[in-house]
Amino acid sequence: MIEQNFKCPNCGKIITLSGKPEEEKVVNCPYCSSNGKVSFPKLESKEMPVSQLSSQLSKRNSQIKLLLTLVFIVVIFIAGFLSGGSFIYGLSSSEIDDLQYQIDHLQKGEDSNSGNTDVYNITYYYNDTSLSNIYKEVKDSIVVISGVASYQSFFRTRYYEVQGSGFIYEFIDEIVVITNNHVVSDVSDIVVTFSNGNSYSGEVIGSDAYSDLAVLSVEAPSEELNPLEIISSTNLEVGDPVIAIGSPMGLDSTMTTGIVSQIGRTIEESLAGSFPIANIIQTNVAINPGNSGGPLLNYQGEVVGITTAIVEDSEGLGFAIPSNTILREIESLIETGSYDQHPWLGISGIDMSYSIAKAIDANVTYGWLIASVTSGGAAYKAGLQGGNQQIKINENWVNTGGDIIIAVDGTRVINGDALMSYLQEYTCPGKNIIVTIIRENQIIDVPFVVGIRPPITYT
């Protein structure tokens, strides 16, 4: 429909009418009632050239894209100010200066090496510590220990070569090599090899199977002897970064890194007889055969332990003797050749659990259930009681009815690891302690004199 104005020829009034293109209508003027005729014009098509239409569409699309880009930039700017701005605000002035220095250094490098290929050296740091610098500082203090061991077959004696690691230490002006007892036990023709390839004869001067420690003398010139520092492991915590350097699988001077996974573990070592080695450091540092006896270092290059064992077919599960054990025993090992001050209770037992507590109607699910008491031992003299009845719990026979140790000197004992580690770290033979037990669901404090562990007997 289109509109058309009609002017009455009689009265001159203008009337707006609607009709179809090319249509003729008779009009009756509403003002003077005279008649007239009006013709609606034909619509003319005004087509826009394709090129002009395309140009306008392209221009409109560009305007839309520009608008969206501007909106996106504004959003990013606001988000960056709220998040990135707060991060930059949190940087210390020293960190900002350090970043600015690096930017300036890179800019200078680009100016001086324009057109050339840049080569960058990558150094790994922990806080302000360079791992490569630590390695350079300690590698000459770490040695490979090798020798010959034997065993008796049906027909003859057979010989084989053994290898482990060790490190140089100075105790009151005496230079020694520290390693694991199992590396050198019953080994002859011991050779100590330094990082430069020089080898010298070595000799065991002291050992302790209960702690898997051994001390060697070495016939090397003084310029080869670069001792490491041993510090206390008391402040070592789970999560602390540590380094192991040794000769895994015969690959000397190998460095691996990780963290302290746990402390206060116990491990079994065949040379320690029936007694576990207590107060062990657990770590995820890669340790393999040949690492045994090498140092476990902190990120200052100080010895906090000595790598000793792995769990076969496991990944990230290694163990180390804590440095406190070394510091406690080193004087006796050098001067007397042994160490005989390990604490002893004279009991055997099992870790408490929910299943055991439920089976014996105990009111605690933690602690160490005494299975047996050695006649004449420290626990026997203190009046502790062992089990008197065996029951089957989860397909295992458990000797029940004995006391449950839940604390020593007020320190909670959650299992056997905790009990033995506490005794190893904080007690010695002859020391008076208070052992807290559960007997018939009653808490009792028992005065106790720590005994001395008997010599190893092999069966």
Secondary structure, DSSP 8 states (H G I E B T S, - for coil): -EEEEEE-TTT--EEEEEE-TT-EEEEE-TTT--EEEEE----------HHHHHHHHHHHHHHHHHHHHHHHHHHHHHHHHHTHHHHHHHS-HHHHHHHHHHHHHHHHHHHHTTTS--------EETTEEHHHHHHHHGGGEEEEEEEEEEE-SSSEEEEEEEEEEEEEEETTEEEEEE-HHHHTT-EEEEEE-TTS-EEEEEEEEEETTTTEEEEEE---GGG-----B--STT--TT-EEEEEE-GGG--SEEEEEEEEEEEEEE--GGGTTS-EEEEEEE-S---TT-TT-EEE-TTS-EEEEEEEE-TT-SS-EEEEEHHHHHHHHHHHHHTS-----EE--EEEEE--HHHHHHHT-S-SSSEEEEEE-TTSHHHHHT-----EEEEETTEEEEESS-EEEEETTEE--SHHHHHHHHHHH--TT-EEEEEEEETTEEEEEEEE-EE-------
